[in-house]
Amino acid sequence: MISHILDFIVTLAALVAILDYFGIKPKRPLWGLLMPLSKNWKLGIMLMLVVSSLAMSGYGFYRALRPKVVEKTVTVTVEKPVEKFVKADCPKPDPSAKSSRKPAKETSDNSVHIEKGASVDQASQGDCSPNMIGGANTVTCGPLPLKLDYSFHTLLSNETPTFGFDRSKCPIVTHMRIVPNQSVPPPIIVALDFDQPVTQIGTTIEGVAGLMGGGQFSVGRHAISSPISAPGIGPHNPLIVEVCSATLVKLTEEPRLVN
């Protein structure tokens, strides 16, 4: 800032000296009591001022290209915080206050923890074998045993038999519906034990438009149907059996399928 002010003053003085040298000046001297100078002195002062102005301008240009860097070291003292431990008693729980927290859901761990060197025998009997894996109950099941649910009723005199038995030769017609708990592949042959002998027997599959079958069969108290070679039976396609007898009959044993 100061260098710029000096430059301005020196430049102004040089301008005044140049004007005065060439005779351009006010009629009355502005510097008051100063004595008039000769032309040589005026020329010398003018040159000195011009040289000073050029020197200051050159110095300013040099500083503009290479600014002066001032390094200053600042020392900051940071106080280290002091930790102070205050011993305090833990608050005692208030037995009268009700807790807002819900009790955690109880879970049961069914895991079996076995000591090193021990062995486990999981042998079991039956259709399914229970096992304990990762705390969860698992049951490994094999194929279910075949079970046959059946129902039967005697047809009234005005009801038409499924197999077209002659009612004059077949006064009693017993209709049976046998439903397995799983699919059974063909051939399908059923054995039936009655308390009274039967004279005719016929079989078909419910819900099937056409089937293949035929062959030997037997009647009497121990009746066996002729085989059905296609298709098989299942929970949605039960076996239909009708038998003919002179008197009312009933089963003495459960129906069974024979190979």
PEQUIBEL-V728289 format. One record per helix or strand of 2 or more residues. SS is the DSSP state (hx for helix, st for strand). FROM is the first residue (numbers start at 0). LEN is the number of residues. Records with the same first field share a line. If there is no record, write none. Layout:
# PEQUIBEL-V728289
SS: FROM-LEN / FROM-LEN
This chain:
# PEQUIBEL-V728289
hx: 1-20 / 38-27
st: 127-6 / 135-6 / 147-7 / 171-9 / 189-9 / 199-6 / 211-2 / 219-5 / 227-3 / 232-2 / 238-7 / 255-2
